[in-house]
């Protein structure tokens, strides 16, 4: 995905891990949110609330996903999924450009 149209962007940056990860929140007309950001060279552990899909625009990283003892390598053009209420480790050796898609679990509503 190279462009988002008809969205709102939260101006205040999300800054984590002493500036090693910086993103901005993008809000879509239907209320869903994504973050668009960068992770500078580092080894970090992220905690998730909702399920996430990490889509990599550029860069290379190694990731240890929940329940796995193995590190997997991902690069620009690839993505990986992380379950909600979990954590994952990520290691970058160059700047990683990413989009984090927050997966909204559908709920049925009565009329």
N, C-alpha and C positions, 0 to 999 in steps of 0.2 A: 504494500500500500504506500503510494508515494505522496498522497495528498488527501486531506480531509476537508470536505466542503460543508458549509452551513453548520458550523459548530461554534461553541464558546470556549475560550481558553482562560483558565484561571491565571492571572498575571503573576501571583506570588509563586516563586519556585519551591519545589519540594527538594530540600537538601538533606541528604543522609550521609552517615559515616564520615563526618568532618569534611564534606564536600567531594567525597569520592564518587557519589551518585547524585546526579541532579536531574530533575524532570519537571515537566509542567503537565497539569491535568487538562484533558480535553473532554468537554461535555457535549454529547450528541443530542439532537432534538428529542429523542425518545428517553433521555435521562441516563443512558449508559455512559460510562466513563472509560477512558484509556489514559495512560500516561506516556509521554514521549520524552525520552531523555538519553543521557549518556552515563556510562560507568567508566571511570578512569582506572588505570592499572592498579589492581588490588585483589585481595581475597576477602570476600564478604559472606555473611550469612543473612538471608532475607527470611522474614516470617510472613506468611500469607494469611489473610482472613478469608477472602473469597478465592475460588479457583482462578488461576491466571494462565494466560498463554503469552509467552515471551517471544516476540517476533524480532529477529535481529536484522537490522538494516545494513550494518557494516561492522567489521571487527571480528575477533575470534575470542571464544571463552571456553573454559572447562566448567562443567556443572556436575554436581553430585545431587541427584534428585532424592526425594524422600523414599526411604525403604531400600535404597541402593548403596552399596559400598564402592561402586565403580564411578570413576569420573568419565564423562562423555564430552567430546569436543563438538562445539557448534560454531558456525560462522555466518556472516552476512548472507541473507537469503533463506536461512533456516529458522525453525521455531521449536520450542519445547513447551510442554504443559506441566503445571504444578498444581497439585490438589489444594483445596482450601484448608485452612487451619493446620498448616504444616510449615516446614521451612526447607530451604535449599541453600547449598553453598555454591558460590560462583567465583571463579578466578579469571581475571583478565590480565593480559600482558600488553595490550594496546587499548586505546579507547574503544569502547563498545557502544554503538548507536542502536537504540532499541525502542520498540513500542510494546507496552504491557497492556494486554487486553484483559479486562476483568470480566469473568464469565458470570453472568447473572443467572442464577438457577431459577427456572420458570416456576411460577406458582399459579395455581388456578384461582380464579376469582368468581365469586357468585354475583349475579346481577342485582 
